[in-house]
Amino acid sequence: MNITDDMEKLGNSIFINQQPEIWVKYAYFSNKNLAIWYDDLMLRIKQLEQYSEDLIAPKSIWISGLFNPMSYITAIMQVTARRDNLALDDMVLKTDVINIRDYHDVQEAAENGSYLHGFFL
């Protein structure tokens, strides 16, 4: 079997620890090298698997690990609007910064909204 140009490009990218072009085309945007990108991808998948198996939102969501974080925030607003019989168009985001360093220390889910971790400035 002959090695195609695409196979050679893939092998070269993996050898120099870069995301292969063909993966970048379909994956989420990231400037991380291949090894760190792959570890990050596995953590994202793990979070989604835990969420989908239990069908219960985790106590704290790794917001930067979601593929579309704004959809999650919109869903929080939709749930709140339905629960409290409010107009979704009137909903606004309110953020309270709390002093918890490790998200594992969160004892229970937020009464309203959600605890989020993984923000970057």
Biopython code that builds the backbone (N, CA, C, O; Angstrom):
import numpy as np
from Bio.PDB.StructureBuilder import StructureBuilder

atoms = [
    (1, "MET", "N", (0.840, -1.173, 0.000)),
    (1, "MET", "CA", (0.000, 0.000, 0.000)),
    (1, "MET", "C", (0.893, 1.248, 0.000)),
    (1, "MET", "O", (1.850, 1.340, 0.769)),
    (2, "ASN", "N", (0.572, 2.173, -0.849)),
    (2, "ASN", "CA", (1.342, 3.411, -0.957)),
    (2, "ASN", "C", (0.866, 4.423, 0.079)),
    (2, "ASN", "O", (-0.306, 4.443, 0.455)),
    (3, "ILE", "N", (1.783, 5.252, 0.526)),
    (3, "ILE", "CA", (1.445, 6.324, 1.455)),
    (3, "ILE", "C", (1.000, 7.530, 0.641)),
    (3, "ILE", "O", (1.724, 8.000, -0.237)),
    (4, "THR", "N", (-0.188, 8.021, 0.936)),
    (4, "THR", "CA", (-0.707, 9.183, 0.222)),
    (4, "THR", "C", (-0.133, 10.458, 0.841)),
    (4, "THR", "O", (0.464, 10.430, 1.917)),
    (5, "ASP", "N", (-0.326, 11.567, 0.141)),
    (5, "ASP", "CA", (0.129, 12.858, 0.665)),
    (5, "ASP", "C", (-0.569, 13.178, 1.987)),
    (5, "ASP", "O", (0.055, 13.689, 2.917)),
    (6, "ASP", "N", (-1.856, 12.877, 2.066)),
    (6, "ASP", "CA", (-2.596, 13.140, 3.303)),
    (6, "ASP", "C", (-2.066, 12.302, 4.463)),
    (6, "ASP", "O", (-1.963, 12.789, 5.589)),
    (7, "MET", "N", (-1.734, 11.055, 4.190)),
    (7, "MET", "CA", (-1.184, 10.192, 5.237)),
    (7, "MET", "C", (0.169, 10.710, 5.696)),
    (7, "MET", "O", (0.479, 10.672, 6.887)),
    (8, "GLU", "N", (0.975, 11.190, 4.762)),
    (8, "GLU", "CA", (2.286, 11.718, 5.117)),
    (8, "GLU", "C", (2.159, 13.004, 5.942)),
    (8, "GLU", "O", (2.890, 13.195, 6.914)),
    (9, "LYS", "N", (1.230, 13.881, 5.553)),
    (9, "LYS", "CA", (0.983, 15.111, 6.315)),
    (9, "LYS", "C", (0.515, 14.771, 7.737)),
    (9, "LYS", "O", (0.945, 15.396, 8.706)),
    (10, "LEU", "N", (-0.364, 13.783, 7.846)),
    (10, "LEU", "CA", (-0.855, 13.349, 9.153)),
    (10, "LEU", "C", (0.293, 12.841, 10.016)),
    (10, "LEU", "O", (0.424, 13.230, 11.176)),
    (11, "GLY", "N", (1.110, 11.983, 9.456)),
    (11, "GLY", "CA", (2.244, 11.441, 10.194)),
    (11, "GLY", "C", (3.231, 12.513, 10.617)),
    (11, "GLY", "O", (3.732, 12.492, 11.741)),
    (12, "ASN", "N", (3.511, 13.445, 9.727)),
    (12, "ASN", "CA", (4.434, 14.537, 10.058)),
    (12, "ASN", "C", (3.875, 15.410, 11.185)),
    (12, "ASN", "O", (4.608, 15.797, 12.095)),
    (13, "SER", "N", (2.593, 15.713, 11.123)),
    (13, "SER", "CA", (1.977, 16.537, 12.168)),
    (13, "SER", "C", (2.055, 15.841, 13.523)),
    (13, "SER", "O", (2.389, 16.465, 14.530)),
    (14, "ILE", "N", (1.747, 14.560, 13.541)),
    (14, "ILE", "CA", (1.804, 13.804, 14.793)),
    (14, "ILE", "C", (3.246, 13.750, 15.304)),
    (14, "ILE", "O", (3.480, 13.869, 16.506)),
    (15, "PHE", "N", (4.193, 13.575, 14.416)),
    (15, "PHE", "CA", (5.607, 13.498, 14.798)),
    (15, "PHE", "C", (6.088, 14.791, 15.458)),
    (15, "PHE", "O", (6.866, 14.750, 16.411)),
    (16, "ILE", "N", (5.628, 15.938, 14.953)),
    (16, "ILE", "CA", (6.078, 17.220, 15.516)),
    (16, "ILE", "C", (5.085, 17.786, 16.535)),
    (16, "ILE", "O", (5.174, 18.957, 16.906)),
    (17, "ASN", "N", (4.146, 16.960, 16.983)),
    (17, "ASN", "CA", (3.216, 17.309, 18.059)),
    (17, "ASN", "C", (2.324, 18.500, 17.701)),
    (17, "ASN", "O", (2.096, 19.387, 18.524)),
    (18, "GLN", "N", (1.826, 18.508, 16.470)),
    (18, "GLN", "CA", (0.882, 19.525, 16.035)),
    (18, "GLN", "C", (-0.429, 18.873, 15.642)),
    (18, "GLN", "O", (-0.464, 17.713, 15.231)),
    (19, "GLN", "N", (-1.502, 19.629, 15.771)),
    (19, "GLN", "CA", (-2.793, 19.114, 15.342)),
    (19, "GLN", "C", (-2.786, 18.965, 13.819)),
    (19, "GLN", "O", (-2.480, 19.925, 13.113)),
    (20, "PRO", "N", (-3.115, 17.793, 13.307)),
    (20, "PRO", "CA", (-3.171, 17.605, 11.854)),
    (20, "PRO", "C", (-4.235, 18.507, 11.226)),
    (20, "PRO", "O", (-5.305, 18.709, 11.801)),
    (21, "GLU", "N", (-3.934, 19.044, 10.046)),
    (21, "GLU", "CA", (-4.853, 19.953, 9.365)),
    (21, "GLU", "C", (-6.242, 19.359, 9.203)),
    (21, "GLU", "O", (-7.243, 20.054, 9.381)),
    (22, "ILE", "N", (-6.307, 18.090, 8.869)),
    (22, "ILE", "CA", (-7.605, 17.461, 8.641)),
    (22, "ILE", "C", (-8.431, 17.413, 9.933)),
    (22, "ILE", "O", (-9.660, 17.457, 9.874)),
    (23, "TRP", "N", (-7.783, 17.325, 11.086)),
    (23, "TRP", "CA", (-8.493, 17.345, 12.363)),
    (23, "TRP", "C", (-8.959, 18.761, 12.684)),
    (23, "TRP", "O", (-10.082, 18.969, 13.143)),
    (24, "VAL", "N", (-8.080, 19.733, 12.435)),
    (24, "VAL", "CA", (-8.403, 21.134, 12.726)),
    (24, "VAL", "C", (-9.648, 21.555, 11.951)),
    (24, "VAL", "O", (-10.456, 22.347, 12.435)),
    (25, "LYS", "N", (-9.790, 21.026, 10.771)),
    (25, "LYS", "CA", (-10.925, 21.358, 9.910)),
    (25, "LYS", "C", (-12.259, 21.004, 10.582)),
    (25, "LYS", "O", (-13.254, 21.700, 10.375)),
    (26, "TYR", "N", (-12.291, 19.936, 11.381)),
    (26, "TYR", "CA", (-13.541, 19.461, 11.978)),
    (26, "TYR", "C", (-13.620, 19.653, 13.492)),
    (26, "TYR", "O", (-14.702, 19.538, 14.067)),
    (27, "ALA", "N", (-12.513, 19.940, 14.134)),
    (27, "ALA", "CA", (-12.477, 20.021, 15.596)),
    (27, "ALA", "C", (-12.722, 21.456, 16.061)),
    (27, "ALA", "O", (-12.817, 22.381, 15.254)),
    (28, "TYR", "N", (-12.821, 21.616, 17.374)),
    (28, "TYR", "CA", (-12.966, 22.934, 17.975)),
    (28, "TYR", "C", (-11.636, 23.681, 17.882)),
    (28, "TYR", "O", (-10.570, 23.067, 17.824)),
    (29, "PHE", "N", (-11.713, 25.009, 17.869)),
    (29, "PHE", "CA", (-10.512, 25.822, 17.739)),
    (29, "PHE", "C", (-9.643, 25.700, 18.989)),
    (29, "PHE", "O", (-10.143, 25.743, 20.113)),
    (30, "SER", "N", (-8.344, 25.547, 18.778)),
    (30, "SER", "CA", (-7.390, 25.494, 19.875)),
    (30, "SER", "C", (-5.988, 25.753, 19.341)),
    (30, "SER", "O", (-5.630, 25.293, 18.257)),
    (31, "ASN", "N", (-5.210, 26.484, 20.105)),
    (31, "ASN", "CA", (-3.803, 26.711, 19.760)),
    (31, "ASN", "C", (-2.875, 25.741, 20.487)),
    (31, "ASN", "O", (-1.654, 25.876, 20.407)),
    (32, "LYS", "N", (-3.434, 24.776, 21.187)),
    (32, "LYS", "CA", (-2.623, 23.838, 21.970)),
    (32, "LYS", "C", (-1.900, 22.860, 21.057)),
    (32, "LYS", "O", (-2.347, 22.584, 19.944)),
    (33, "ASN", "N", (-0.757, 22.330, 21.548)),
    (33, "ASN", "CA", (-0.076, 21.301, 20.770)),
    (33, "ASN", "C", (-0.903, 20.010, 20.829)),
    (33, "ASN", "O", (-1.855, 19.909, 21.603)),
    (34, "LEU", "N", (-0.537, 19.053, 20.026)),
    (34, "LEU", "CA", (-1.354, 17.853, 19.862)),
    (34, "LEU", "C", (-1.558, 17.089, 21.162)),
    (34, "LEU", "O", (-2.682, 16.682, 21.457)),
    (35, "ALA", "N", (-0.507, 16.882, 21.946)),
    (35, "ALA", "CA", (-0.616, 16.095, 23.182)),
    (35, "ALA", "C", (-1.563, 16.772, 24.173)),
    (35, "ALA", "O", (-2.420, 16.107, 24.754)),
    (36, "ILE", "N", (-1.422, 18.077, 24.374)),
    (36, "ILE", "CA", (-2.287, 18.794, 25.307)),
    (36, "ILE", "C", (-3.702, 18.886, 24.753)),
    (36, "ILE", "O", (-4.670, 18.774, 25.505)),
    (37, "TRP", "N", (-3.833, 19.088, 23.441)),
    (37, "TRP", "CA", (-5.142, 19.134, 22.793)),
    (37, "TRP", "C", (-5.878, 17.815, 22.993)),
    (37, "TRP", "O", (-7.073, 17.802, 23.287)),
    (38, "TYR", "N", (-5.161, 16.707, 22.832)),
    (38, "TYR", "CA", (-5.778, 15.382, 22.983)),
    (38, "TYR", "C", (-6.232, 15.164, 24.433)),
    (38, "TYR", "O", (-7.336, 14.673, 24.667)),
    (39, "ASP", "N", (-5.390, 15.524, 25.402)),
    (39, "ASP", "CA", (-5.781, 15.400, 26.810)),
    (39, "ASP", "C", (-7.031, 16.237, 27.095)),
    (39, "ASP", "O", (-7.944, 15.790, 27.790)),
    (40, "ASP", "N", (-7.060, 17.450, 26.553)),
    (40, "ASP", "CA", (-8.200, 18.341, 26.699)),
    (40, "ASP", "C", (-9.454, 17.710, 26.081)),
    (40, "ASP", "O", (-10.530, 17.765, 26.676)),
    (41, "LEU", "N", (-9.322, 17.120, 24.910)),
    (41, "LEU", "CA", (-10.442, 16.460, 24.242)),
    (41, "LEU", "C", (-10.988, 15.315, 25.093)),
    (41, "LEU", "O", (-12.202, 15.151, 25.210)),
    (42, "MET", "N", (-10.090, 14.523, 25.688)),
    (42, "MET", "CA", (-10.536, 13.412, 26.531)),
    (42, "MET", "C", (-11.300, 13.920, 27.766)),
    (42, "MET", "O", (-12.279, 13.299, 28.178)),
    (43, "LEU", "N", (-10.864, 15.033, 28.352)),
    (43, "LEU", "CA", (-11.585, 15.619, 29.489)),
    (43, "LEU", "C", (-12.953, 16.132, 29.069)),
    (43, "LEU", "O", (-13.923, 16.001, 29.816)),
    (44, "ARG", "N", (-13.039, 16.716, 27.878)),
    (44, "ARG", "CA", (-14.328, 17.184, 27.358)),
    (44, "ARG", "C", (-15.286, 16.010, 27.182)),
    (44, "ARG", "O", (-16.449, 16.078, 27.579)),
    (45, "ILE", "N", (-14.786, 14.942, 26.586)),
    (45, "ILE", "CA", (-15.612, 13.759, 26.360)),
    (45, "ILE", "C", (-16.064, 13.160, 27.691)),
    (45, "ILE", "O", (-17.221, 12.765, 27.835)),
    (46, "LYS", "N", (-15.154, 13.093, 28.664)),
    (46, "LYS", "CA", (-15.492, 12.549, 29.982)),
    (46, "LYS", "C", (-16.617, 13.357, 30.632)),
    (46, "LYS", "O", (-17.551, 12.783, 31.192)),
    (47, "GLN", "N", (-16.531, 14.688, 30.558)),
    (47, "GLN", "CA", (-17.585, 15.521, 31.137)),
    (47, "GLN", "C", (-18.928, 15.258, 30.451)),
    (47, "GLN", "O", (-19.956, 15.143, 31.119)),
    (48, "LEU", "N", (-18.918, 15.163, 29.119)),
    (48, "LEU", "CA", (-20.155, 14.911, 28.392)),
    (48, "LEU", "C", (-20.718, 13.525, 28.697)),
    (48, "LEU", "O", (-21.933, 13.361, 28.811)),
    (49, "GLU", "N", (-19.845, 12.529, 28.828)),
    (49, "GLU", "CA", (-20.310, 11.173, 29.153)),
    (49, "GLU", "C", (-20.950, 11.130, 30.533)),
    (49, "GLU", "O", (-22.007, 10.523, 30.706)),
    (50, "GLN", "N", (-20.320, 11.769, 31.520)),
    (50, "GLN", "CA", (-20.884, 11.784, 32.872)),
    (50, "GLN", "C", (-22.233, 12.477, 32.887)),
    (50, "GLN", "O", (-23.171, 12.020, 33.539)),
    (51, "TYR", "N", (-22.322, 13.575, 32.169)),
    (51, "TYR", "CA", (-23.571, 14.347, 32.111)),
    (51, "TYR", "C", (-24.661, 13.518, 31.433)),
    (51, "TYR", "O", (-25.791, 13.480, 31.918)),
    (52, "SER", "N", (-24.343, 12.858, 30.325)),
    (52, "SER", "CA", (-25.353, 12.123, 29.573)),
    (52, "SER", "C", (-25.738, 10.802, 30.239)),
    (52, "SER", "O", (-26.861, 10.335, 30.048)),
    (53, "GLU", "N", (-24.852, 10.194, 31.006)),
    (53, "GLU", "CA", (-25.186, 8.942, 31.691)),
    (53, "GLU", "C", (-26.143, 9.184, 32.843)),
    (53, "GLU", "O", (-27.128, 8.463, 32.997)),
    (54, "ASP", "N", (-25.859, 10.194, 33.653)),
    (54, "ASP", "CA", (-26.670, 10.466, 34.841)),
    (54, "ASP", "C", (-27.900, 11.310, 34.520)),
    (54, "ASP", "O", (-28.900, 11.250, 35.235)),
    (55, "LEU", "N", (-27.826, 12.090, 33.453)),
    (55, "LEU", "CA", (-28.862, 13.056, 33.087)),
    (55, "LEU", "C", (-29.160, 14.023, 34.226)),
    (55, "LEU", "O", (-30.278, 14.519, 34.370)),
    (56, "ILE", "N", (-28.146, 14.274, 35.019)),
    (56, "ILE", "CA", (-28.208, 15.257, 36.094)),
    (56, "ILE", "C", (-27.023, 16.190, 35.887)),
    (56, "ILE", "O", (-25.885, 15.747, 35.734)),
    (57, "ALA", "N", (-27.308, 17.484, 35.886)),
    (57, "ALA", "CA", (-26.220, 18.439, 35.701)),
    (57, "ALA", "C", (-25.212, 18.300, 36.831)),
    (57, "ALA", "O", (-25.608, 18.162, 37.989)),
    (58, "PRO", "N", (-23.927, 18.332, 36.528)),
    (58, "PRO", "CA", (-22.909, 18.278, 37.580)),
    (58, "PRO", "C", (-23.018, 19.484, 38.509)),
    (58, "PRO", "O", (-23.641, 20.487, 38.161)),
    (59, "LYS", "N", (-22.416, 19.385, 39.680)),
    (59, "LYS", "CA", (-22.438, 20.497, 40.638)),
    (59, "LYS", "C", (-21.781, 21.732, 40.040)),
    (59, "LYS", "O", (-22.209, 22.855, 40.306)),
    (60, "SER", "N", (-20.749, 21.531, 39.238)),
    (60, "SER", "CA", (-20.067, 22.629, 38.564)),
    (60, "SER", "C", (-19.687, 22.163, 37.165)),
    (60, "SER", "O", (-19.147, 21.070, 36.991)),
    (61, "ILE", "N", (-19.970, 22.987, 36.182)),
    (61, "ILE", "CA", (-19.675, 22.660, 34.785)),
    (61, "ILE", "C", (-18.373, 23.329, 34.368)),
    (61, "ILE", "O", (-18.153, 24.506, 34.654)),
    (62, "TRP", "N", (-17.516, 22.581, 33.695)),
    (62, "TRP", "CA", (-16.293, 23.113, 33.106)),
    (62, "TRP", "C", (-16.707, 23.831, 31.822)),
    (62, "TRP", "O", (-16.800, 23.220, 30.758)),
    (63, "ILE", "N", (-16.951, 25.126, 31.936)),
    (63, "ILE", "CA", (-17.528, 25.903, 30.837)),
    (63, "ILE", "C", (-16.620, 25.937, 29.617)),
    (63, "ILE", "O", (-17.112, 25.872, 28.490)),
    (64, "SER", "N", (-15.326, 26.036, 29.805)),
    (64, "SER", "CA", (-14.431, 26.086, 28.654)),
    (64, "SER", "C", (-14.238, 24.707, 28.029)),
    (64, "SER", "O", (-13.606, 24.585, 26.979)),
    (65, "GLY", "N", (-14.775, 23.676, 28.663)),
    (65, "GLY", "CA", (-14.716, 22.336, 28.103)),
    (65, "GLY", "C", (-15.927, 21.995, 27.250)),
    (65, "GLY", "O", (-15.968, 20.937, 26.622)),
    (66, "LEU", "N", (-16.908, 22.883, 27.226)),
    (66, "LEU", "CA", (-18.075, 22.659, 26.375)),
    (66, "LEU", "C", (-17.754, 23.104, 24.956)),
    (66, "LEU", "O", (-16.990, 24.047, 24.752)),
    (67, "PHE", "N", (-18.333, 22.431, 23.989)),
    (67, "PHE", "CA", (-18.083, 22.775, 22.601)),
    (67, "PHE", "C", (-18.842, 24.031, 22.193)),
    (67, "PHE", "O", (-18.420, 24.744, 21.283)),
    (68, "ASN", "N", (-19.965, 24.307, 22.863)),
    (68, "ASN", "CA", (-20.727, 25.523, 22.606)),
    (68, "ASN", "C", (-21.230, 26.056, 23.945)),
    (68, "ASN", "O", (-22.387, 25.826, 24.298)),
    (69, "PRO", "N", (-20.390, 26.760, 24.692)),
    (69, "PRO", "CA", (-20.759, 27.203, 26.037)),
    (69, "PRO", "C", (-21.976, 28.118, 26.075)),
    (69, "PRO", "O", (-22.737, 28.085, 27.042)),
    (70, "MET", "N", (-22.173, 28.924, 25.053)),
    (70, "MET", "CA", (-23.310, 29.849, 25.059)),
    (70, "MET", "C", (-24.634, 29.088, 25.032)),
    (70, "MET", "O", (-25.623, 29.564, 25.588)),
    (71, "SER", "N", (-24.671, 27.934, 24.406)),
    (71, "SER", "CA", (-25.898, 27.124, 24.391)),
    (71, "SER", "C", (-26.257, 26.664, 25.796)),
    (71, "SER", "O", (-27.432, 26.629, 26.161)),
    (72, "TYR", "N", (-25.250, 26.312, 26.579)),
    (72, "TYR", "CA", (-25.498, 25.883, 27.955)),
    (72, "TYR", "C", (-26.052, 27.050, 28.770)),
    (72, "TYR", "O", (-27.003, 26.879, 29.532)),
    (73, "ILE", "N", (-25.467, 28.223, 28.613)),
    (73, "ILE", "CA", (-25.935, 29.398, 29.347)),
    (73, "ILE", "C", (-27.358, 29.759, 28.924)),
    (73, "ILE", "O", (-28.176, 30.133, 29.765)),
    (74, "THR", "N", (-27.659, 29.653, 27.637)),
    (74, "THR", "CA", (-29.014, 29.908, 27.149)),
    (74, "THR", "C", (-29.991, 28.897, 27.742)),
    (74, "THR", "O", (-31.111, 29.256, 28.104)),
    (75, "ALA", "N", (-29.574, 27.637, 27.842)),
    (75, "ALA", "CA", (-30.434, 26.606, 28.429)),
    (75, "ALA", "C", (-30.736, 26.909, 29.895)),
    (75, "ALA", "O", (-31.851, 26.669, 30.358)),
    (76, "ILE", "N", (-29.758, 27.430, 30.624)),
    (76, "ILE", "CA", (-29.985, 27.819, 32.019)),
    (76, "ILE", "C", (-31.064, 28.892, 32.089)),
    (76, "ILE", "O", (-31.955, 28.830, 32.936)),
    (77, "MET", "N", (-30.981, 29.875, 31.195)),
    (77, "MET", "CA", (-31.984, 30.939, 31.175)),
    (77, "MET", "C", (-33.356, 30.385, 30.805)),
    (77, "MET", "O", (-34.362, 30.816, 31.369)),
    (78, "GLN", "N", (-33.417, 29.440, 29.868)),
    (78, "GLN", "CA", (-34.691, 28.843, 29.469)),
    (78, "GLN", "C", (-35.331, 28.070, 30.613)),
    (78, "GLN", "O", (-36.534, 28.182, 30.846)),
    (79, "VAL", "N", (-34.538, 27.294, 31.322)),
    (79, "VAL", "CA", (-35.053, 26.524, 32.457)),
    (79, "VAL", "C", (-35.591, 27.460, 33.533)),
    (79, "VAL", "O", (-36.660, 27.218, 34.092)),
    (80, "THR", "N", (-34.857, 28.523, 33.822)),
    (80, "THR", "CA", (-35.283, 29.498, 34.830)),
    (80, "THR", "C", (-36.557, 30.205, 34.393)),
    (80, "THR", "O", (-37.463, 30.409, 35.201)),
    (81, "ALA", "N", (-36.634, 30.578, 33.127)),
    (81, "ALA", "CA", (-37.821, 31.263, 32.610)),
    (81, "ALA", "C", (-39.053, 30.367, 32.704)),
    (81, "ALA", "O", (-40.123, 30.822, 33.106)),
    (82, "ARG", "N", (-38.907, 29.103, 32.336)),
    (82, "ARG", "CA", (-40.050, 28.173, 32.427)),
    (82, "ARG", "C", (-40.457, 27.925, 33.873)),
    (82, "ARG", "O", (-41.642, 27.934, 34.203)),
    (83, "ARG", "N", (-39.471, 27.705, 34.728)),
    (83, "ARG", "CA", (-39.755, 27.404, 36.131)),
    (83, "ARG", "C", (-40.471, 28.563, 36.822)),
    (83, "ARG", "O", (-41.406, 28.348, 37.593)),
    (84, "ASP", "N", (-40.031, 29.789, 36.544)),
    (84, "ASP", "CA", (-40.583, 30.960, 37.232)),
    (84, "ASP", "C", (-41.636, 31.687, 36.405)),
    (84, "ASP", "O", (-42.096, 32.765, 36.783)),
    (85, "ASN", "N", (-42.015, 31.092, 35.272)),
    (85, "ASN", "CA", (-43.037, 31.661, 34.388)),
    (85, "ASN", "C", (-42.680, 33.100, 33.984)),
    (85, "ASN", "O", (-43.490, 34.016, 34.126)),
    (86, "LEU", "N", (-41.455, 33.278, 33.478)),
    (86, "LEU", "CA", (-40.954, 34.580, 33.046)),
    (86, "LEU", "C", (-40.733, 34.557, 31.535)),
    (86, "LEU", "O", (-40.570, 33.495, 30.934)),
    (87, "ALA", "N", (-40.732, 35.724, 30.946)),
    (87, "ALA", "CA", (-40.462, 35.830, 29.511)),
    (87, "ALA", "C", (-38.958, 35.646, 29.268)),
    (87, "ALA", "O", (-38.134, 36.297, 29.910)),
    (88, "LEU", "N", (-38.620, 34.773, 28.354)),
    (88, "LEU", "CA", (-37.213, 34.505, 28.058)),
    (88, "LEU", "C", (-36.508, 35.766, 27.548)),
    (88, "LEU", "O", (-35.330, 35.981, 27.835)),
    (89, "ASP", "N", (-37.222, 36.585, 26.803)),
    (89, "ASP", "CA", (-36.622, 37.815, 26.266)),
    (89, "ASP", "C", (-36.234, 38.792, 27.365)),
    (89, "ASP", "O", (-35.386, 39.659, 27.151)),
    (90, "ASP", "N", (-36.845, 38.662, 28.541)),
    (90, "ASP", "CA", (-36.530, 39.558, 29.657)),
    (90, "ASP", "C", (-35.411, 39.027, 30.543)),
    (90, "ASP", "O", (-34.980, 39.707, 31.475)),
    (91, "MET", "N", (-34.941, 37.824, 30.261)),
    (91, "MET", "CA", (-33.900, 37.212, 31.090)),
    (91, "MET", "C", (-32.548, 37.882, 30.822)),
    (91, "MET", "O", (-32.231, 38.243, 29.689)),
    (92, "VAL", "N", (-31.774, 38.035, 31.870)),
    (92, "VAL", "CA", (-30.414, 38.561, 31.762)),
    (92, "VAL", "C", (-29.484, 37.658, 32.562)),
    (92, "VAL", "O", (-29.920, 36.957, 33.476)),
    (93, "LEU", "N", (-28.214, 37.679, 32.215)),
    (93, "LEU", "CA", (-27.232, 36.894, 32.950)),
    (93, "LEU", "C", (-26.759, 37.678, 34.162)),
    (93, "LEU", "O", (-26.497, 38.879, 34.079)),
    (94, "LYS", "N", (-26.654, 36.994, 35.272)),
    (94, "LYS", "CA", (-26.096, 37.586, 36.480)),
    (94, "LYS", "C", (-24.995, 36.659, 36.948)),
    (94, "LYS", "O", (-25.196, 35.450, 37.058)),
    (95, "THR", "N", (-23.840, 37.221, 37.222)),
    (95, "THR", "CA", (-22.696, 36.421, 37.631)),
    (95, "THR", "C", (-22.271, 36.806, 39.037)),
    (95, "THR", "O", (-22.078, 37.984, 39.337)),
    (96, "ASP", "N", (-22.128, 35.818, 39.885)),
    (96, "ASP", "CA", (-21.574, 36.004, 41.218)),
    (96, "ASP", "C", (-20.276, 35.210, 41.277)),
    (96, "ASP", "O", (-20.272, 33.999, 41.056)),
    (97, "VAL", "N", (-19.185, 35.888, 41.571)),
    (97, "VAL", "CA", (-17.898, 35.209, 41.705)),
    (97, "VAL", "C", (-17.777, 34.740, 43.142)),
    (97, "VAL", "O", (-17.920, 35.527, 44.078)),
    (98, "ILE", "N", (-17.514, 33.454, 43.311)),
    (98, "ILE", "CA", (-17.390, 32.895, 44.654)),
    (98, "ILE", "C", (-15.943, 32.488, 44.899)),
    (98, "ILE", "O", (-15.170, 32.314, 43.957)),
    (99, "ASN", "N", (-15.592, 32.341, 46.138)),
    (99, "ASN", "CA", (-14.201, 32.083, 46.509)),
    (99, "ASN", "C", (-13.987, 30.588, 46.767)),
    (99, "ASN", "O", (-13.718, 30.176, 47.895)),
    (100, "ILE", "N", (-14.109, 29.793, 45.718)),
    (100, "ILE", "CA", (-13.818, 28.359, 45.791)),
    (100, "ILE", "C", (-12.752, 28.077, 44.734)),
    (100, "ILE", "O", (-12.980, 28.267, 43.540)),
    (101, "ARG", "N", (-11.594, 27.626, 45.189)),
    (101, "ARG", "CA", (-10.483, 27.379, 44.269)),
    (101, "ARG", "C", (-10.659, 26.104, 43.461)),
    (101, "ARG", "O", (-10.402, 26.086, 42.257)),
    (102, "ASP", "N", (-11.089, 25.052, 44.111)),
    (102, "ASP", "CA", (-11.209, 23.751, 43.463)),
    (102, "ASP", "C", (-12.690, 23.418, 43.303)),
    (102, "ASP", "O", (-13.427, 23.374, 44.287)),
    (103, "TYR", "N", (-13.122, 23.188, 42.079)),
    (103, "TYR", "CA", (-14.537, 22.929, 41.832)),
    (103, "TYR", "C", (-15.031, 21.659, 42.528)),
    (103, "TYR", "O", (-16.236, 21.492, 42.712)),
    (104, "HIS", "N", (-14.130, 20.771, 42.913)),
    (104, "HIS", "CA", (-14.537, 19.576, 43.653)),
    (104, "HIS", "C", (-15.063, 19.935, 45.041)),
    (104, "HIS", "O", (-15.759, 19.134, 45.664)),
    (105, "ASP", "N", (-14.735, 21.130, 45.528)),
    (105, "ASP", "CA", (-15.194, 21.571, 46.849)),
    (105, "ASP", "C", (-16.639, 22.055, 46.846)),
    (105, "ASP", "O", (-17.201, 22.312, 47.911)),
    (106, "VAL", "N", (-17.248, 22.185, 45.677)),
    (106, "VAL", "CA", (-18.653, 22.583, 45.600)),
    (106, "VAL", "C", (-19.486, 21.438, 46.174)),
    (106, "VAL", "O", (-19.437, 20.313, 45.676)),
    (107, "GLN", "N", (-20.246, 21.735, 47.223)),
    (107, "GLN", "CA", (-20.981, 20.689, 47.945)),
    (107, "GLN", "C", (-22.271, 20.268, 47.248)),
    (107, "GLN", "O", (-22.615, 19.085, 47.238)),
    (108, "GLU", "N", (-22.989, 21.231, 46.662)),
    (108, "GLU", "CA", (-24.247, 20.907, 45.996)),
    (108, "GLU", "C", (-24.450, 21.853, 44.828)),
    (108, "GLU", "O", (-23.820, 22.907, 44.744)),
    (109, "ALA", "N", (-25.333, 21.461, 43.935)),
    (109, "ALA", "CA", (-25.610, 22.288, 42.761)),
    (109, "ALA", "C", (-26.226, 23.614, 43.183)),
    (109, "ALA", "O", (-26.824, 23.718, 44.253)),
    (110, "ALA", "N", (-26.077, 24.616, 42.343)),
    (110, "ALA", "CA", (-26.637, 25.939, 42.621)),
    (110, "ALA", "C", (-28.162, 25.863, 42.668)),
    (110, "ALA", "O", (-28.784, 25.134, 41.895)),
    (111, "GLU", "N", (-28.750, 26.622, 43.584)),
    (111, "GLU", "CA", (-30.215, 26.644, 43.697)),
    (111, "GLU", "C", (-30.837, 27.237, 42.434)),
    (111, "GLU", "O", (-31.831, 26.722, 41.921)),
    (112, "ASN", "N", (-30.254, 28.306, 41.948)),
    (112, "ASN", "CA", (-30.667, 28.938, 40.690)),
    (112, "ASN", "C", (-29.453, 29.021, 39.788)),
    (112, "ASN", "O", (-28.374, 29.399, 40.243)),
    (113, "GLY", "N", (-29.604, 28.679, 38.533)),
    (113, "GLY", "CA", (-28.486, 28.761, 37.602)),
    (113, "GLY", "C", (-27.547, 27.586, 37.735)),
    (113, "GLY", "O", (-27.975, 26.447, 37.920)),
    (114, "SER", "N", (-26.263, 27.871, 37.639)),
    (114, "SER", "CA", (-25.272, 26.812, 37.657)),
    (114, "SER", "C", (-23.932, 27.352, 38.122)),
    (114, "SER", "O", (-23.607, 28.513, 37.872)),
    (115, "TYR", "N", (-23.151, 26.515, 38.799)),
    (115, "TYR", "CA", (-21.768, 26.857, 39.089)),
    (115, "TYR", "C", (-20.942, 26.505, 37.871)),
    (115, "TYR", "O", (-21.106, 25.432, 37.290)),
    (116, "LEU", "N", (-20.050, 27.410, 37.482)),
    (116, "LEU", "CA", (-19.210, 27.209, 36.319)),
    (116, "LEU", "C", (-17.756, 27.389, 36.730)),
    (116, "LEU", "O", (-17.443, 28.238, 37.564)),
    (117, "HIS", "N", (-16.882, 26.605, 36.157)),
    (117, "HIS", "CA", (-15.446, 26.786, 36.373)),
    (117, "HIS", "C", (-14.745, 26.665, 35.029)),
    (117, "HIS", "O", (-15.307, 26.147, 34.064)),
    (118, "GLY", "N", (-13.496, 27.155, 34.980)),
    (118, "GLY", "CA", (-12.717, 27.061, 33.767)),
    (118, "GLY", "C", (-12.707, 28.324, 32.934)),
    (118, "GLY", "O", (-12.407, 28.275, 31.741)),
    (119, "PHE", "N", (-13.033, 29.469, 33.549)),
    (119, "PHE", "CA", (-12.953, 30.736, 32.829)),
    (119, "PHE", "C", (-11.505, 31.206, 32.743)),
    (119, "PHE", "O", (-10.698, 30.908, 33.624)),
    (120, "PHE", "N", (-11.182, 31.926, 31.700)),
    (120, "PHE", "CA", (-9.846, 32.472, 31.523)),
    (120, "PHE", "C", (-9.927, 33.951, 31.219)),
    (120, "PHE", "O", (-10.822, 34.392, 30.498)),
    (121, "LEU", "N", (-9.007, 34.716, 31.758)),
    (121, "LEU", "CA", (-8.916, 36.140, 31.442)),
    (121, "LEU", "C", (-7.662, 36.381, 30.625)),
    (121, "LEU", "O", (-7.383, 37.518, 30.244)),
]
sb = StructureBuilder()
sb.init_structure("model")
sb.init_model(0)
sb.init_chain("A")
sb.init_seg("    ")
for serial, (resi, resn, name, xyz) in enumerate(atoms, 1):
    if name == "N":
        sb.init_residue(resn, " ", resi, " ")
    sb.init_atom(name, np.array(xyz, "f"), 0.0, 1.0, " ", f" {name:<3s}", serial, name[0])
structure = sb.get_structure()
